[in-house]
Amino acid sequence: MHIINKIVVLLVSFSIYSNVYAATEKPTKTIPKVMPKITLTHGFDTSAGNVSTYIITTPSATYFLEKQGGGLSSIVDNDGIDWLGFHNKKGSGWQGEYRGFPNAVHKQDGNYFHALNANTDQSTSVITIESEQHIQIEFTSGSEKGKGKWQARWDFYPDRLDFTMNKVSEGHHYWVLYEGVPYGAMDATDFWYSSADSHANLIAEPLRGELPFPKWIAFGDINTSRMIYVLNHSDDKQPDIYESRPYMTVFGFGRSGKNKYLNSVQTFSFGFVESNNYDKIKSLMQDIVTGNQAK
């Protein structure tokens, strides 16, 4: 009898607890995913010699796109470190005026898409898309010799930028270069990976010959897990090269020595990856090329 009473009391207590819990439990709702935003402002890159720039701020990087030359003067990571280090001082060479991205047109109906230095020909630009997820800016060669013969498009997304050579001057060629300073300085702690194999190469080790598709290279420093990459979206069968200089990298798609080999519309991605794990970088490059990476 006592056992039955205890069972009844327990059942009643459980029923009351369940009803109270059900009455007091707060309803849940799906929280919408907050998309990362990017912004476009106008200003000056003081570290580059106070050049006039479009400043594109994203969750992964801040880009300084020089307005007259049509090339990047700085790409700054989330720790405030510039991985390009361009400066327009004439005669600074590898320590400043040669640096940048993509430095694409050199002595081919002019010199275009390089942050403005003493030898860069000027371009005109127009903002064609401005939203919280996508900034697009188009440049057209503007000097008398090559006016209108070269056109390039910059597409900035939360995770990276895409540079597209939209128009190539007839009979001429270009290359796409990363000439910069991994983690802010060119030194013995720097290294690079590429699509050729998973080997980590010392910064002084050169690269010769065509990279396998998807064609990419990434530069890093042993003091950070972050790396900077350049990715070619085309299997173009053209040579690629990396050579170190005392004060900067010289990597080029479509380059061998001083020769340029690219002559068609192509797209290249440039940005940071928050990992120095080879397999993760390789997977990201594949996702970008196949369109699986969210913009």
Backbone as numpy.savetxt, mean C-alpha at the origin, in Angstrom:
# Nx Ny Nz CAx CAy CAz Cx Cy Cz
-42.47 -39.62 52.10 -43.29 -38.41 52.10 -42.44 -37.17 52.10
-41.42 -37.16 52.94 -40.52 -35.99 52.98 -39.76 -35.83 51.66
-39.42 -36.99 51.10 -38.67 -36.95 49.83 -39.54 -36.34 48.74
-40.83 -36.75 48.69 -41.75 -36.21 47.67 -41.93 -34.72 47.85
-42.11 -34.24 49.11 -42.26 -32.81 49.38 -41.05 -32.02 48.91
-39.85 -32.59 49.12 -38.62 -31.89 48.70 -38.55 -31.77 47.18
-38.98 -32.85 46.54 -38.97 -32.82 45.07 -39.92 -31.76 44.55
-41.13 -31.69 45.18 -42.11 -30.70 44.76 -41.59 -29.29 44.99
-40.98 -29.05 46.15 -40.41 -27.74 46.46 -39.34 -27.36 45.46
-38.47 -28.30 45.12 -37.40 -28.03 44.15 -37.95 -27.69 42.78
-38.99 -28.43 42.38 -39.58 -28.18 41.06 -40.25 -26.82 41.00
-40.97 -26.48 42.11 -41.62 -25.17 42.15 -40.59 -24.06 42.15
-39.52 -24.23 42.91 -38.45 -23.22 42.98 -37.80 -23.04 41.62
-37.52 -24.15 40.93 -36.89 -24.07 39.61 -37.80 -23.35 38.62
-39.14 -23.66 38.73 -40.11 -23.01 37.83 -40.15 -21.51 38.07
-40.16 -21.11 39.36 -40.18 -19.69 39.68 -38.92 -19.01 39.18
-37.73 -19.65 39.39 -36.44 -19.07 38.95 -36.42 -18.91 37.44
-36.93 -19.94 36.74 -36.93 -19.90 35.27 -37.79 -18.77 34.76
-38.97 -18.60 35.40 -39.87 -17.53 34.96 -39.29 -16.16 35.23
-38.64 -16.00 36.40 -38.02 -14.72 36.74 -36.86 -14.42 35.79
-36.01 -15.42 35.51 -34.88 -15.23 34.62 -35.35 -14.85 33.22
-36.43 -15.58 32.79 -36.95 -15.29 31.45 -37.52 -13.89 31.38
-38.12 -13.44 32.49 -38.73 -12.11 32.48 -37.70 -11.00 32.54
-36.56 -11.31 33.20 -35.55 -10.25 33.38 -34.45 -10.29 32.32
-34.34 -11.38 31.54 -33.30 -11.48 30.51 -33.51 -10.40 29.44
-32.45 -9.66 29.14 -32.56 -8.57 28.18 -32.52 -9.11 26.75
-33.35 -8.58 25.89 -33.32 -9.02 24.49 -32.00 -8.61 23.84
-31.53 -9.45 22.94 -30.28 -9.16 22.23 -30.60 -8.69 20.82
-29.67 -7.93 20.26 -29.84 -7.48 18.88 -28.49 -7.53 18.18
-28.53 -7.70 16.89 -27.31 -7.74 16.10 -26.76 -6.33 15.94
-25.49 -6.17 16.33 -24.85 -4.86 16.20 -24.24 -4.76 14.80
-24.61 -3.77 14.04 -24.05 -3.65 12.69 -22.55 -3.43 12.73
-21.85 -4.05 11.79 -20.40 -3.92 11.70 -20.04 -2.50 11.28
-19.13 -1.90 12.03 -18.68 -0.55 11.71 -17.54 -0.65 10.70
-17.75 -0.12 9.51 -16.74 -0.18 8.47 -15.66 0.87 8.72
-14.40 0.50 8.53 -13.33 1.48 8.69 -13.46 2.59 7.66
-13.12 3.80 8.07 -13.30 4.96 7.21 -11.96 5.51 6.75
-11.99 6.18 5.60 -10.82 6.90 5.11 -11.22 8.35 4.84
-10.25 9.24 4.95 -10.54 10.66 4.75 -9.50 11.27 3.81
-9.93 12.32 3.12 -9.06 13.07 2.22 -8.99 14.51 2.69
-7.79 15.01 2.90 -7.57 16.41 3.23 -6.46 16.95 2.33
-6.26 18.26 2.39 -5.24 18.91 1.59 -4.25 19.59 2.53
-2.97 19.44 2.24 -1.97 20.02 3.12 -0.58 19.94 2.52
0.40 19.87 3.40 1.80 19.86 2.98 2.55 18.74 3.69
3.46 18.12 2.96 4.34 17.12 3.56 5.61 17.84 3.99
5.65 18.21 5.26 6.78 19.01 5.75 8.08 18.22 5.73
8.02 16.91 5.93 9.23 16.10 5.94 9.84 15.96 4.55
9.05 16.27 3.51 9.50 16.12 2.12 9.94 17.44 1.50
10.02 18.49 2.30 10.39 19.80 1.76 9.19 20.70 1.60
8.13 20.41 2.37 6.93 21.23 2.38 6.20 21.22 1.04
6.14 20.04 0.41 5.46 19.91 -0.88 3.95 19.82 -0.65
3.18 20.33 -1.63 1.73 20.32 -1.55 1.20 18.92 -1.85
0.31 18.41 -0.98 -0.12 17.02 -1.11 -1.60 16.83 -0.85
-2.13 15.76 -1.45 -3.36 15.14 -0.97 -2.95 14.26 0.21
-3.66 14.36 1.32 -3.37 13.53 2.48 -4.54 12.57 2.67
-4.26 11.28 2.48 -5.29 10.26 2.60 -5.01 9.47 3.87
-5.93 9.57 4.82 -5.76 8.90 6.11 -6.67 7.68 6.16
-6.08 6.52 6.42 -6.81 5.25 6.47 -6.50 4.55 7.78
-7.22 3.47 8.10 -6.90 2.72 9.32 -5.52 2.07 9.31
-4.96 1.85 8.13 -3.69 1.13 8.03 -2.49 2.03 7.73
-2.71 3.23 7.19 -1.60 4.09 6.78 -2.11 5.50 6.50
-1.17 6.44 6.48 -1.44 7.80 5.99 -0.55 8.03 4.78
-1.20 8.38 3.67 -0.50 8.57 2.40 -0.40 10.06 2.08
0.77 10.49 1.63 0.97 11.85 1.16 1.24 11.77 -0.34
0.25 12.16 -1.14 0.33 12.10 -2.60 0.61 13.50 -3.12
1.81 13.69 -3.62 2.28 15.01 -4.05 1.48 15.45 -5.29
0.95 16.66 -5.26 -0.04 17.09 -6.23 0.51 17.42 -7.61
1.73 17.86 -7.71 2.25 18.29 -9.01 2.95 17.17 -9.76
3.69 16.34 -9.04 4.39 15.23 -9.69 3.54 14.00 -9.87
2.56 13.81 -8.95 1.68 12.65 -9.07 2.23 11.38 -8.48
3.16 11.50 -7.50 3.71 10.33 -6.84 3.67 10.49 -5.33
3.82 9.38 -4.61 3.83 9.44 -3.15 5.14 10.02 -2.64
5.04 10.94 -1.69 6.23 11.45 -1.01 6.44 10.75 0.34
5.34 10.29 0.96 5.43 9.59 2.24 4.33 8.54 2.35
4.64 7.44 3.02 3.64 6.49 3.49 3.98 6.21 4.95
3.10 6.65 5.84 3.37 6.65 7.27 2.53 5.58 7.95
3.17 4.73 8.75 2.45 3.66 9.43 1.77 4.17 10.69
1.12 3.28 11.41 0.37 3.68 12.60 1.24 4.01 13.80
2.55 3.82 13.67 3.49 4.25 14.70 4.17 5.57 14.33
3.72 6.18 13.21 4.27 7.46 12.79 5.56 7.37 12.01
5.89 6.19 11.50 7.16 6.00 10.77 6.91 6.03 9.27
7.70 6.83 8.57 7.60 6.98 7.12 8.50 5.95 6.44
7.94 5.13 5.57 8.68 4.06 4.89 9.14 4.47 3.48
8.97 5.77 3.13 9.48 6.28 1.86 10.64 7.25 2.07
10.38 8.33 2.80 11.46 9.25 3.13 11.89 10.16 2.01
10.97 10.50 1.11 11.30 11.43 0.03 11.60 12.83 0.59
12.56 13.50 -0.05 12.79 14.93 0.20 13.21 15.55 -1.12
12.68 16.75 -1.41 12.90 17.34 -2.73 14.20 18.13 -2.87
15.07 18.09 -1.88 16.32 18.84 -1.96 17.16 18.37 -3.13
17.49 19.30 -4.03 18.28 18.95 -5.20 19.67 18.49 -4.78
20.08 17.36 -5.35 21.39 16.79 -5.02 21.37 15.81 -3.87
20.19 15.59 -3.25 20.13 14.66 -2.12 20.16 13.20 -2.57
19.87 12.95 -3.85 20.01 11.62 -4.42 19.28 10.54 -3.66
20.01 9.44 -3.34 19.41 8.31 -2.63 18.92 8.69 -1.24
19.38 9.79 -0.71 18.97 10.22 0.63 17.69 11.06 0.62
17.10 11.25 -0.56 15.88 12.05 -0.57 15.17 12.14 -1.91
15.76 12.81 -2.89 15.03 13.16 -4.11 14.72 11.98 -5.02
15.47 10.87 -4.91 15.18 9.71 -5.75 14.06 8.84 -5.18
13.74 8.99 -3.93 12.81 8.10 -3.25 11.36 8.36 -3.66
10.51 7.35 -3.40 9.09 7.52 -3.67 8.46 6.27 -4.24
7.19 6.40 -4.62 6.41 5.36 -5.28 5.38 6.05 -6.16
5.17 5.61 -7.41 5.77 4.49 -8.13 6.96 4.90 -9.00
7.22 6.22 -9.10 8.37 6.71 -9.89 8.36 6.07 -11.27
7.22 6.11 -11.92 6.92 5.20 -13.01 7.47 5.59 -14.38
7.41 6.88 -14.71 7.79 7.31 -16.07 9.08 8.11 -15.98
10.13 7.56 -16.59 11.45 8.17 -16.51 12.04 8.28 -17.91
12.16 9.51 -18.39 12.73 9.78 -19.72 11.97 9.04 -20.82
10.62 9.08 -20.72 9.75 8.45 -21.72 8.64 9.45 -22.03
8.91 10.37 -22.96 7.99 11.49 -23.19 7.82 12.28 -21.90
8.89 12.41 -21.15 8.86 13.14 -19.90 9.12 12.25 -18.70
8.97 12.84 -17.50 9.18 12.14 -16.23 7.97 12.39 -15.34
7.17 11.34 -15.11 5.89 11.52 -14.43 5.67 10.51 -13.30
4.73 10.87 -12.44 4.25 10.02 -11.34 5.37 9.69 -10.35
6.06 10.76 -10.02 7.12 10.78 -9.00 6.89 12.05 -8.19
7.03 11.96 -6.87 6.94 13.19 -6.07 7.88 14.23 -6.66
7.42 15.47 -6.73 8.09 16.51 -7.51 9.50 16.79 -6.99
10.48 16.50 -7.86 11.86 16.92 -7.62 12.32 17.75 -8.81
13.60 18.03 -8.88 14.10 18.95 -9.91 13.88 18.42 -11.33
13.73 17.09 -11.49 13.61 16.51 -12.83 12.20 16.03 -13.16
11.28 16.14 -12.24 9.92 15.65 -12.48 9.12 16.66 -13.30
8.43 16.15 -14.34 7.51 16.99 -15.10 6.16 17.01 -14.39
5.47 18.12 -14.48 4.23 18.28 -13.73 3.04 17.62 -14.43
2.09 17.22 -13.59 0.84 16.62 -14.06 -0.33 17.41 -13.50
-1.49 17.18 -14.09 -2.73 17.74 -13.55 -3.52 16.61 -12.89
-4.37 16.95 -11.92 -5.10 15.91 -11.21 -6.54 16.31 -10.96
-7.39 15.30 -10.75 -8.79 15.53 -10.44 -9.25 14.42 -9.50
-10.03 14.79 -8.48 -10.62 13.81 -7.57 -11.90 13.29 -8.22
-11.96 11.98 -8.47 -13.10 11.41 -9.17 -14.05 10.63 -8.25
-13.56 10.15 -7.11 -14.40 9.49 -6.11 -13.94 9.94 -4.73
-14.88 10.32 -3.88 -14.54 10.66 -2.50 -15.64 10.16 -1.59
-15.38 9.04 -0.93 -16.32 8.46 0.02 -15.55 7.96 1.23
-16.27 7.44 2.21 -15.63 6.95 3.43 -14.92 5.62 3.21
-15.16 4.98 2.07 -14.53 3.69 1.78 -13.59 3.72 0.57
-13.62 4.82 -0.17 -12.87 4.82 -1.43 -12.57 6.26 -1.85
-11.28 6.54 -2.02 -10.83 7.81 -2.59 -10.15 7.50 -3.92
-10.56 8.19 -4.98 -9.94 7.98 -6.29 -9.47 9.32 -6.84
-8.20 9.34 -7.29 -7.61 10.56 -7.86 -6.91 10.17 -9.16
-7.18 10.93 -10.21 -6.58 10.65 -11.52 -5.60 11.76 -11.90
-4.47 11.34 -12.46 -3.43 12.27 -12.91 -3.20 12.11 -14.40
-2.95 13.24 -15.06 -2.62 13.25 -16.49 -1.36 14.07 -16.70
-0.46 13.53 -17.51 0.79 14.26 -17.79 0.47 15.62 -18.38
1.19 16.66 -17.89 0.81 18.02 -18.26 1.88 18.84 -18.92
3.11 18.32 -19.02 4.17 19.12 -19.65 3.95 19.16 -21.16
4.60 20.11 -21.81 4.38 20.33 -23.24 4.72 19.10 -24.07
5.83 18.43 -23.73 6.28 17.29 -24.52 5.33 16.10 -24.43
4.89 15.79 -23.21 4.08 14.59 -23.03 2.64 14.86 -22.64
2.15 16.05 -22.91 0.83 16.46 -22.43 -0.26 15.48 -22.87
-0.95 14.92 -21.88 -2.06 14.02 -22.15 -1.69 12.63 -22.61
-0.40 12.35 -22.72 0.03 11.05 -23.26 0.10 9.96 -22.19
0.22 10.37 -20.94 0.26 9.43 -19.82 -0.89 9.75 -18.86
-1.55 8.70 -18.37 -2.60 8.86 -17.36 -2.48 7.76 -16.32
-2.65 8.16 -15.06 -2.57 7.20 -13.96 -3.73 7.42 -13.00
-4.14 6.36 -12.32 -5.25 6.44 -11.37 -4.80 5.87 -10.02
-5.15 6.60 -8.96 -4.87 6.16 -7.59 -6.20 5.83 -6.93
-6.31 4.62 -6.40 -7.49 4.20 -5.64 -7.06 3.83 -4.22
-7.58 4.58 -3.26 -7.23 4.35 -1.86 -8.40 3.66 -1.15
-8.08 2.57 -0.45 -9.06 1.81 0.32 -8.60 1.74 1.78
-9.44 1.25 2.68 -9.01 1.19 4.09 -7.74 0.38 4.33
-7.49 -0.64 3.50 -6.37 -1.54 3.77 -5.15 -1.32 2.87
-5.28 -0.51 1.79 -4.17 -0.41 0.83 -4.49 0.67 -0.20
-3.56 0.84 -1.15 -3.85 1.64 -2.33 -3.58 0.79 -3.57
-4.29 1.12 -4.64 -4.03 0.53 -5.96 -3.60 1.65 -6.90
-2.48 1.44 -7.58 -2.02 2.37 -8.61 -2.21 1.70 -9.96
-2.91 2.39 -10.87 -3.16 1.85 -12.20 -2.62 2.81 -13.25
-1.79 2.29 -14.13 -1.36 3.06 -15.30 -2.46 2.92 -16.34
-3.23 3.99 -16.52 -4.42 3.93 -17.37 -4.13 4.17 -18.85
-3.09 4.94 -19.12 -2.76 5.27 -20.50 -1.24 5.35 -20.63
-0.72 4.70 -21.68 0.71 4.65 -21.92 1.03 5.41 -23.20
2.00 6.29 -23.13 2.40 7.02 -24.33 2.87 6.04 -25.41
2.34 6.20 -26.60 2.61 5.25 -27.68 4.11 5.11 -27.95
4.56 3.86 -27.98 5.96 3.57 -28.26 6.88 3.71 -27.07
6.32 3.96 -25.90 7.15 4.16 -24.72 6.82 3.13 -23.64
7.67 3.10 -22.60 7.56 2.10 -21.55 7.71 2.75 -20.18
7.28 2.00 -19.16 7.40 2.47 -17.78 7.81 1.32 -16.87
8.07 1.63 -15.64 8.30 0.64 -14.59 7.55 1.11 -13.35
7.45 0.28 -12.35 6.84 0.66 -11.07 7.82 0.32 -9.96
8.24 1.35 -9.22 9.34 1.21 -8.27 8.90 1.48 -6.84
9.50 0.74 -5.91 9.49 1.13 -4.50 10.91 1.53 -4.15
11.11 2.82 -3.98 12.41 3.35 -3.59 12.22 4.05 -2.25
12.53 3.32 -1.19 12.22 3.83 0.13 13.12 3.29 1.22
12.61 3.40 2.45 13.40 3.04 3.64 12.53 2.17 4.56
12.73 0.86 4.56 11.93 0.00 5.43 12.05 0.39 6.90
10.92 0.60 7.53 10.84 0.97 8.95 11.63 2.24 9.24
11.68 3.13 8.24 12.24 4.46 8.46 13.70 4.65 8.19
14.45 3.56 7.96 15.89 3.70 7.70 16.38 2.44 6.99
17.32 2.65 6.10 17.95 1.53 5.39 19.14 1.06 6.22
19.05 -0.14 6.80 20.15 -0.63 7.64 20.17 -2.15 7.65
21.11 -2.70 8.40 21.37 -4.14 8.39 20.26 -4.95 9.05
19.32 -4.31 9.74 18.21 -5.04 10.37 17.04 -5.26 9.40
17.15 -4.72 8.18 16.09 -4.87 7.18 16.23 -6.20 6.44
15.11 -6.68 5.91 15.11 -7.92 5.12 13.93 -7.88 4.15
13.87 -8.86 3.26 12.76 -8.91 2.32 12.35 -10.35 1.99
11.06 -10.50 1.70 10.48 -11.73 1.17 10.02 -11.44 -0.26
9.78 -12.51 -1.03 9.16 -12.34 -2.34 8.35 -13.57 -2.70
7.64 -13.49 -3.81 6.85 -14.62 -4.28 7.71 -15.75 -4.82
9.02 -15.53 -4.93 9.92 -16.56 -5.46 10.04 -17.75 -4.52
10.16 -17.47 -3.20 10.25 -18.54 -2.21 10.09 -17.92 -0.83
10.08 -18.77 0.19 9.81 -18.31 1.55 11.06 -17.89 2.30
12.18 -17.82 1.62 13.44 -17.47 2.26 13.45 -15.99 2.64
13.88 -15.68 3.87 14.07 -14.28 4.28 15.45 -13.83 3.83
15.47 -12.79 3.00 16.72 -12.32 2.40 17.23 -11.09 3.13
18.53 -11.04 3.36 19.13 -9.84 3.91 18.92 -8.68 2.94
18.83 -7.47 3.47 18.49 -6.32 2.64 19.51 -6.08 1.53
20.74 -6.51 1.71 21.77 -6.31 0.70 21.73 -7.34 -0.42
20.95 -8.40 -0.24 20.87 -9.45 -1.27 20.04 -8.97 -2.44
20.55 -9.10 -3.67 19.80 -8.64 -4.85 18.79 -9.66 -5.34
17.91 -9.22 -6.23 16.94 -10.07 -6.90 17.07 -9.84 -8.39
17.13 -10.94 -9.15 17.20 -10.83 -10.60 16.19 -11.78 -11.23
15.60 -11.38 -12.34 14.70 -12.24 -13.07 13.25 -12.01 -12.70
12.35 -12.66 -13.45 10.91 -12.46 -13.25 10.42 -13.19 -12.02
9.62 -12.49 -11.20 8.99 -13.12 -10.05 7.82 -13.98 -10.51
7.54 -15.09 -9.82 6.36 -15.91 -10.17 5.07 -15.22 -9.73
3.99 -15.50 -10.47 2.69 -14.89 -10.20 1.99 -15.62 -9.06
1.27 -14.88 -8.20 1.19 -13.42 -8.14 2.51 -12.79 -7.70
2.92 -11.78 -8.45 4.24 -11.18 -8.30 4.23 -10.15 -7.17
5.04 -10.41 -6.13 5.07 -9.47 -5.01 6.42 -9.51 -4.30
6.68 -8.46 -3.58 7.85 -8.38 -2.69 7.40 -7.62 -1.45
7.98 -7.97 -0.29 7.65 -7.31 0.97 8.94 -7.03 1.73
9.02 -5.82 2.28 10.21 -5.40 3.03 9.85 -5.21 4.51
10.78 -5.60 5.37 10.55 -5.46 6.79 11.83 -5.19 7.55
11.70 -5.17 8.85 12.80 -4.93 9.78 12.59 -5.86 10.97
13.67 -6.42 11.50 13.54 -7.38 12.60 12.96 -6.75 13.86
12.91 -5.42 13.91 12.41 -4.72 15.09 10.91 -4.46 15.06
10.22 -4.93 14.01 8.76 -4.75 13.91 8.15 -5.96 13.21
6.90 -6.26 13.53 6.18 -7.34 12.84 5.48 -6.83 11.59
5.51 -5.53 11.35 4.86 -4.92 10.19 5.78 -5.00 8.97
5.20 -5.19 7.78 5.97 -5.15 6.53 5.23 -4.30 5.51
5.98 -3.82 4.53 5.40 -3.08 3.42 5.54 -3.92 2.16
4.48 -3.95 1.34 4.51 -4.81 0.17 4.17 -4.02 -1.10
4.62 -4.58 -2.22 4.24 -4.11 -3.55 3.79 -5.33 -4.33
2.64 -5.24 -4.97 2.02 -6.38 -5.64 1.62 -6.01 -7.05
1.99 -6.86 -8.00 1.61 -6.70 -9.40 0.41 -7.59 -9.70
-0.68 -7.02 -10.19 -1.89 -7.80 -10.45 -1.82 -8.58 -11.76
-0.77 -8.38 -12.55 -0.67 -9.02 -13.87 0.49 -10.00 -13.93
0.26 -11.09 -14.63 1.34 -12.03 -14.93 1.95 -11.60 -16.25
2.77 -10.55 -16.20 3.16 -9.84 -17.42 4.38 -10.40 -18.13
5.05 -11.40 -17.53 6.21 -12.04 -18.17 7.36 -11.06 -18.41
7.44 -10.03 -17.58 8.50 -9.04 -17.70 9.45 -9.14 -16.50
10.69 -8.68 -16.67 11.68 -8.82 -15.59 11.37 -7.94 -14.39
11.85 -8.39 -13.24 11.73 -7.65 -11.98 13.11 -7.62 -11.33
13.37 -6.58 -10.55 14.72 -6.42 -10.02 14.67 -5.78 -8.64
15.57 -6.24 -7.77 15.80 -5.53 -6.51 17.31 -5.36 -6.32
17.69 -4.13 -5.98 19.07 -3.82 -5.63 19.06 -2.86 -4.44
19.98 -3.06 -3.51 20.07 -2.13 -2.39 20.98 -0.98 -2.76
20.70 0.17 -2.18 21.56 1.33 -2.28 21.97 1.71 -0.86
22.98 2.54 -0.70 23.39 2.89 0.67 22.28 3.48 1.53
21.30 4.15 0.90 20.29 4.84 1.69 18.86 4.53 1.30
18.65 3.57 0.39 17.27 3.25 0.02 17.21 1.94 -0.75
16.00 1.37 -0.83 15.75 0.21 -1.67 15.57 0.67 -3.12
15.88 -0.21 -4.05 15.52 0.00 -5.45 14.88 -1.29 -5.94
13.56 -1.37 -5.83 12.83 -2.51 -6.38 11.98 -2.03 -7.54
11.94 -2.85 -8.61 11.16 -2.45 -9.77 10.45 -3.61 -10.44
9.14 -3.44 -10.69 8.43 -4.31 -11.63 8.69 -3.78 -13.03
9.00 -4.70 -13.96 9.23 -4.30 -15.34 10.52 -3.54 -15.51
11.53 -3.92 -14.75 12.81 -3.23 -14.82 13.96 -4.23 -14.88
14.96 -3.91 -15.67 16.22 -4.63 -15.68 17.30 -3.61 -15.99
18.19 -3.38 -15.04 19.14 -2.30 -15.19 18.42 -0.97 -15.29
18.70 -0.22 -16.33 18.02 1.06 -16.56 16.86 0.93 -17.55
16.59 -0.29 -17.99 15.58 -0.50 -19.03 14.19 -0.71 -18.43
13.18 -0.10 -19.11 11.78 -0.25 -18.72 11.10 -1.19 -19.69
10.15 -2.02 -19.16 9.54 -3.03 -20.00 8.01 -3.00 -20.04
7.38 -2.27 -19.16 5.91 -2.27 -19.11 5.35 -1.31 -20.14
4.34 -1.74 -20.89 3.76 -0.89 -21.93 2.25 -1.07 -22.10
1.60 -1.54 -21.05 0.15 -1.76 -21.11 -0.50 -1.28 -19.82
-1.83 -1.25 -19.84 -2.59 -0.87 -18.64 -2.43 -1.97 -17.59
-1.94 -1.60 -16.40 -1.75 -2.57 -15.32 -2.02 -1.91 -13.97
-2.34 -2.76 -12.99 -2.63 -2.30 -11.63 -1.64 -2.92 -10.65
-1.24 -2.11 -9.66 -0.29 -2.52 -8.64 -0.82 -2.09 -7.27
-0.70 -2.95 -6.28 -1.12 -2.61 -4.92 0.09 -2.32 -4.05
-0.12 -1.43 -3.07 0.97 -0.97 -2.21 0.38 -0.71 -0.83
1.02 -1.23 0.20 0.49 -0.99 1.54 1.24 -1.77 2.59
0.70 -1.75 3.80 1.28 -2.46 4.94 0.51 -3.75 5.21
1.23 -4.73 5.72 0.62 -5.93 6.25 1.13 -6.08 7.68
0.21 -6.33 8.62 0.56 -6.38 10.03 1.03 -7.77 10.43
2.01 -8.26 9.72 2.59 -9.58 10.01 3.91 -9.70 9.26
4.83 -10.47 9.84 6.05 -10.82 9.11 6.11 -12.33 8.87
4.95 -12.97 8.94 4.84 -14.40 8.66 4.66 -14.59 7.15
5.55 -15.35 6.55 5.54 -15.49 5.09 4.22 -16.02 4.57
3.69 -17.07 5.20 2.47 -17.69 4.70 1.28 -16.73 4.76
1.22 -15.91 5.81 0.13 -14.94 5.92 0.23 -13.87 4.83
1.45 -13.43 4.56 1.65 -12.43 3.50 1.30 -13.01 2.14
1.76 -14.21 1.89 1.46 -14.88 0.62 -0.05 -15.04 0.42
-0.75 -15.42 1.48 -2.20 -15.59 1.40 -2.90 -14.26 1.12
-2.44 -13.19 1.77 -3.03 -11.87 1.53 -2.83 -11.44 0.08
-1.63 -11.66 -0.47 -1.37 -11.27 -1.85 -2.31 -12.01 -2.81
-2.51 -13.30 -2.55 -3.41 -14.08 -3.38 -4.84 -13.57 -3.28
-5.27 -13.21 -2.07 -6.63 -12.70 -1.87 -6.85 -11.38 -2.61
-5.86 -10.50 -2.59 -6.00 -9.22 -3.27 -6.11 -9.42 -4.78
-5.27 -10.28 -5.32 -5.28 -10.51 -6.76 -6.59 -11.16 -7.23
-7.11 -12.07 -6.42 -8.34 -12.77 -6.81 -9.60 -12.01 -6.42
-9.43 -10.88 -5.71 -10.58 -10.06 -5.33 -11.27 -10.52 -4.08
-10.65 -11.42 -3.31 -11.28 -11.91 -2.08 -11.01 -11.01 -0.88
-10.07 -10.08 -1.03 -9.76 -9.17 0.07 -10.77 -8.05 0.08
-11.41 -7.82 1.23 -12.39 -6.75 1.35 -11.71 -5.40 1.22
-12.30 -4.51 0.44 -11.74 -3.18 0.26 -12.28 -2.25 1.32
